[in-house]
Every structure is written in C-alpha cells, then in structure tokens.
Amino acid sequence: MDKLDGKVAIVTGAARGLGRAYAKRLAALGAKLAVADINLRSFEEFKAEAKDMTGDNTVAEIEAAGGAALGIEVDVRDTTAVEAMVGRVCKEWGRVDVLVANAGGGRGRPMDTKASSLDPELLRLVTEMNLFGTVYSCNAVAPIMKQQRSGKIITVSSIAGTAPAADGGYAHYGAAKAAIAHYTRYLAQDLGPFGITVNCIAPGVIATGRIMATMIPGSSQSNRDRAELVALHRLGTVEDCARVVEFLATDLSDYVTGAVIPIDGGLVRG
Ligand SMILES: NC(=O)c1ccc[n+]([C@@H]2O[C@H](COP(=O)([O-])OP(=O)(O)OC[C@H]3O[C@@H](n4cnc5c(N)ncnc54)[C@H](O)[C@@H]3O)[C@@H](O)[C@H]2O)c1
C-alpha cells in the first residue's frame, strides 16, 4: 500500500514548476490530486517547463502514471472561487487530507521594488497572490479537516521571507512570504487541537523553468554567482522540495507543526 492511498490532496499553482512536482509526487504516493491553477497550461510560458512535460498538462501526466487527478482553474486571490474549488474537490472525492498552498510568486524587478518606493498596485498584487491566496486556501479546507479531525497543510514562504537581499529589492515579495511563515505558526495553534498539522517550507533558489529563464532582470547576481552562495554549491531542484513536501504530507511528520523549514542548500543571501 502506498503512503497516501485513499487520501485527497490539493496543490495550488500545480500547472508547472514546483507545484507540478508536488502534485506528481503526492499522486505517486497514492493520493487523488486536485491540480489547481489560474492557468492549467501555464507551462507554455517557459520553454524549459514546456519541454519537461510528458503529457498535455499535469492532470494528464498523473493519469498516465495510473493516478487520479482533477484539473481546476482558479485564481487564489478570489476567495469565492477558492471555496468553489474546494467544494468541487469534496463533491468529487468526499474529503481533503492535504493542502499545499503553493500558488504565488513575485512580480516586477528587484531594482524597482525597494521597500521605500513600492508601487501600491504591485504591492497589492503580490500580497494577494501570496498571502491572501494562502489564507483563502487554508480557510476553505479548515472546516473539512476539522470535521475529519485530521489533515496536513503546507504553506510556501521563501528565503526572501527570512532575510532581505543585500540590494533591498523584492521587498513586497519578501514581506508577503514572511507574513505567510508567521500566519502558518498561528494556524498551527488554531488547528492543532483538531489533529491537523500546519507547516511552511521556505525554498531558496530552485531551478524551475521560470527561475532559469528570468533570473533576474536588474539583479546584481547571475544564477552561477548564486550557486556559489549555497553551502552545497548548487541550485535546488524541484525534487529537493518535493521530498520535503512528502515528509510534511505523510505520517513521518505527525509530531511536527508550526515549523518553517528552509530548503535552500545552506544559502546565505548576497
Ligand atoms: N522557484 C524558486 O526558486 C522559489 C523560491 C522560493 C519560493 N518559491 C515559491 O514557490 C512557489 C512556486 O514557485 P515556482 O518557481 O514553481 O513558480 P512558477 O511561477 O513557475 O509557478 C507558479 C504557478 O502558480 C500559478 N499561479 C500564479 N498565480 C496564481 C493565482 N493567483 N492563482 C492560482 N494559480 C496561480 C501559475 O500559473 C503557475 O503555474 C511560489 O509560491 C514561489 O513564490 C519559489
């Protein structure tokens, strides 16, 4: 029997990159998978992501490997739409055991996003994509998990939420990701009495198609320089992160909650 046989998992932002790797790994462990994304074909935006696909989308990849998956297009900034997405998953499969609130990311250039001159629209967008989307997703699954008296919630911060970049860029993203880490600690206190664990991962620089294609206009450092700042002297892979998600989504982590776990190879920020 696989570790997650009979379980139902939702991964937001699962059409490409890290979310796709989480969805495929949890499905390979036996979970039925809701692949939730604002655009189920978002992999088309980056050549390396598109090239990596072995099926028409993440859902097709999971099904081809013998798993069960449901693709749902949803904008996590819209609380009503997030509720509807979770409602659909429950209608289909009757429960939710795992949520990976992964959808998010930054917008703008580091040189244009310093703390003292943040554009209000960009600040709103990035806070909504990351913090609000995470809170809405957790709000939507919490009543179901409480009723089940079990569940595993994994939120996604970033090294940017732990320490600022030396050039001070991406302040809006760093602040939103720091808020997610701290929100996670509160949520763990709230849901602990119901047997639900809530943990946060804080990836460093992970070589997704997007990161490798965009890194990072206006930044003072290239990816190669960045790898030299990592104790393990390499950038992270999506599988490096998916392994930690497996730990947090399975019984291996049953006595771990409220933790913020860096997955950064020992990166120090330059
Ligand atoms: N790649 C890294 O190095 C890194 C480092 C630290 C943290 N993270 C975080 O990990 C998560 C995934 O990163 P990634 O590199 O795979 O990003 P990515 O941009 O490649 O993928 C993000 C996915 O989320 C979807 N998405 C974006 N906004 C959405 C919304 N409003 N509603 C629903 N779906 C939405 C996109 O369509 C896309 O499929 C993000 O939260 C990111 O901030 C990534």
PDBQT file of the ligand as one rigid body, heavy atoms in Angstrom, charges set to zero:
ROOT
HETATM    1  N1  LIG A 301      11.477  28.717  -7.677  1.00  0.00    +0.000 N 
HETATM    2  C1  LIG A 301      12.058  29.230  -6.598  1.00  0.00    +0.000 C 
HETATM    3  O1  LIG A 301      13.279  29.393  -6.557  1.00  0.00    +0.000 OA
HETATM    4  C2  LIG A 301      11.235  29.616  -5.387  1.00  0.00    +0.000 A 
HETATM    5  C3  LIG A 301      11.915  30.035  -4.228  1.00  0.00    +0.000 A 
HETATM    6  C4  LIG A 301      11.195  30.368  -3.110  1.00  0.00    +0.000 A 
HETATM    7  C5  LIG A 301       9.810  30.277  -3.106  1.00  0.00    +0.000 A 
HETATM    8  N2  LIG A 301       9.170  29.882  -4.237  1.00  0.00    +0.000 N 
HETATM    9  C6  LIG A 301       7.692  29.829  -4.207  1.00  0.00    +0.000 C 
HETATM   10  O2  LIG A 301       7.251  28.543  -4.619  1.00  0.00    +0.000 OA
HETATM   11  C7  LIG A 301       6.011  28.672  -5.303  1.00  0.00    +0.000 C 
HETATM   12  C8  LIG A 301       6.140  28.066  -6.705  1.00  0.00    +0.000 C 
HETATM   13  O3  LIG A 301       7.236  28.659  -7.370  1.00  0.00    +0.000 OA
HETATM   14  P1  LIG A 301       7.609  28.307  -8.883  1.00  0.00    +0.000 P 
HETATM   15  O4  LIG A 301       9.015  28.737  -9.055  1.00  0.00    +0.000 OA
HETATM   16  O5  LIG A 301       7.201  26.939  -9.199  1.00  0.00    +0.000 OA
HETATM   17  O6  LIG A 301       6.668  29.377  -9.629  1.00  0.00    +0.000 OA
HETATM   18  P2  LIG A 301       6.069  29.393 -11.103  1.00  0.00    +0.000 P 
HETATM   19  O7  LIG A 301       5.781  30.826 -11.416  1.00  0.00    +0.000 OA
HETATM   20  O8  LIG A 301       6.870  28.615 -12.047  1.00  0.00    +0.000 OA
HETATM   21  O9  LIG A 301       4.664  28.617 -10.922  1.00  0.00    +0.000 OA
HETATM   22  C9  LIG A 301       3.632  29.206 -10.214  1.00  0.00    +0.000 C 
HETATM   23  C10 LIG A 301       2.319  28.589 -10.653  1.00  0.00    +0.000 C 
HETATM   24  O10 LIG A 301       1.280  29.254  -9.882  1.00  0.00    +0.000 OA
HETATM   25  C11 LIG A 301       0.256  29.680 -10.755  1.00  0.00    +0.000 C 
HETATM   26  N3  LIG A 301      -0.368  30.886 -10.210  1.00  0.00    +0.000 N 
HETATM   27  C12 LIG A 301       0.169  32.134 -10.165  1.00  0.00    +0.000 A 
HETATM   28  N4  LIG A 301      -0.734  32.988  -9.640  1.00  0.00    +0.000 NA
HETATM   29  C13 LIG A 301      -1.829  32.261  -9.344  1.00  0.00    +0.000 A 
HETATM   30  C14 LIG A 301      -3.088  32.590  -8.804  1.00  0.00    +0.000 A 
HETATM   31  N5  LIG A 301      -3.392  33.852  -8.473  1.00  0.00    +0.000 N 
HETATM   32  N6  LIG A 301      -4.000  31.609  -8.626  1.00  0.00    +0.000 NA
HETATM   33  C15 LIG A 301      -3.701  30.331  -8.964  1.00  0.00    +0.000 A 
HETATM   34  N7  LIG A 301      -2.540  29.955  -9.512  1.00  0.00    +0.000 NA
HETATM   35  C16 LIG A 301      -1.605  30.914  -9.694  1.00  0.00    +0.000 A 
HETATM   36  C17 LIG A 301       0.949  29.932 -12.095  1.00  0.00    +0.000 C 
HETATM   37  O11 LIG A 301       0.023  29.861 -13.186  1.00  0.00    +0.000 OA
HETATM   38  C18 LIG A 301       1.997  28.844 -12.127  1.00  0.00    +0.000 C 
HETATM   39  O12 LIG A 301       1.514  27.652 -12.725  1.00  0.00    +0.000 OA
HETATM   40  C19 LIG A 301       5.671  30.152  -5.297  1.00  0.00    +0.000 C 
HETATM   41  O13 LIG A 301       4.842  30.441  -4.196  1.00  0.00    +0.000 OA
HETATM   42  C20 LIG A 301       7.032  30.812  -5.136  1.00  0.00    +0.000 C 
HETATM   43  O14 LIG A 301       6.937  32.100  -4.566  1.00  0.00    +0.000 OA
HETATM   44  C21 LIG A 301       9.839  29.540  -5.384  1.00  0.00    +0.000 A 
ENDROOT
TORSDOF 0
